[in-house]
Amino acid sequence: MQIDFTKEQYLDLLKLVYCGDTMINWANKNIDMLANYIYSFAKDFWCERYISHNKDDNTYNPSLELEENEEVNSYIEAYNTDRDDEAFWEELINVLSQRDLEWKHKNPQDLEKIVDFYDQEFVKNGVKNLKVVK
């Protein structure tokens, strides 16, 4: 099988592979080998400024120019912001649910109901109804 790319398509593919590798931080040898393989074609598409070649171990890695690319970094930043927001809500729901379970001496089997309650509340109202009582 052969896949043909234009220079623009290949550059988009480089950005996609770099973003995927950066955002997900694969700890997978097969994925690393695939990224290295895709990066190895940079010179063929006149994109060698985005990829550096280490001749000692014959590996290809994103260059500083790709790592500092504004477009690429905007995708990564947006992804990280979304993940941070999601982690915030998950942690808040889990902490409040555990607190309520202990505070109200509820059965541990009720935890799922409490989690669902907070999840629905925060989806509907965000923190609008959240209060700190002393």
N, C-alpha and C positions, 0 to 999 in steps of 0.2 A: 504494500500500500504506500502511496505517496500523497502527501498533502502539500499543495502549493500555496504560498503566501506572498502577498505584496510586501514591500518594505513597511508600509503603514500597518498592515495586519500583523506582521512579525513584531513590530515595536509594541503594539497593543498586547500581543501575547507575552512579550517580555515583562511589561508592566503587570499584567494579570498574574503571571507566575511569581514575580517578586512580591506583589501584594499578598497573594495567597500564602506564600512561604513566611512572610513577615507577620501577617495577622494570625495565622493558625499556628505558626512556629512548629511545623512538622518535626517530629523526632522519629522520622521514618526513612530508613535508608533508600527504599524504592522511590519515594517522593524526591529525596535529595538527588538521586541519580537521574530522575526524569528532568528536574530543574536544570541540572548540569548539562544534560543532553540538549535541552532547548537553548540554553545560554551558549552552547558551543557553536551555534549557527550565526551568532551575532555578526561576525565578519562578512559572511555571505550576504547579509542584508544591509551592509554599511552601517551597522549599529554597534561597532566595536567600542565606541566611547562609553556605552552603557554597561559593558561587561569587561571584566579583567580576567586574563588567563594566567594561571599559575603553572608555569612550565615544569616545576619540580614534581608536582603530583598530578599534572594534567587536569586540573579542575578549573571551572569557570564560575565566577562569582559576580554579583552586581558591583558595578563601580560606584564611586562616590557620586558621580553625576546622576545615576539612577536612584541611589539612596536619598539624594537631596532634591529630587524632582518634585516640584510643587504639586502637580496633578496627582502623582502617586501618593504623596504624603497626605493630601486632602482625603483620599479614600481611606487610608489607614487611620487617620485621626477620627474620621466619622465613624468608622467601625469600632474603634476603641471607646469613643464616647457612648455609642449605643450599648456596648458591653458593660461599661461602667454604670450606666443608668439601669440596665437590667439587673446587674449585681446588687445595686443599691436597694431596689424594690424587693428582690428575693431575700436579701439579708434582713431588711426591715420586717417583712412578713414572717420570716422564721423566728426572729428574736421576739416579736410581739406574741406570736402563737405559743412559743415555749413559755413565755412569761405568764400568759393567760392560763395555760395548762397547769402550771405550778401554783399560780396565785389563786385560782378558783378550785383547786384540788380536783380537777377533772380527770377522767379516765384517759390514759394515753391513746386509746382508740379514737378519742374525740379530736385528736390533733388535726386530722385531715379536714374536718368540718371547720375548725378554727382558721386554718390556713386558707380554705376556700372563702370564708367570710372576709378576711383581710384582703385577699386577692381581688374579690369583687368590689370591695369598698374603695381600694386604691385605684382600680381601673376606672371606676365611676367618678370618684371625687378627688383623686390625688391626695394631697396632704391637707386639703381644705378642712376636714373634720378632725384632724389630729391635734390633740391638746396635751400639754404637759400640766399635770395637777400635782401641787405640792401639799 
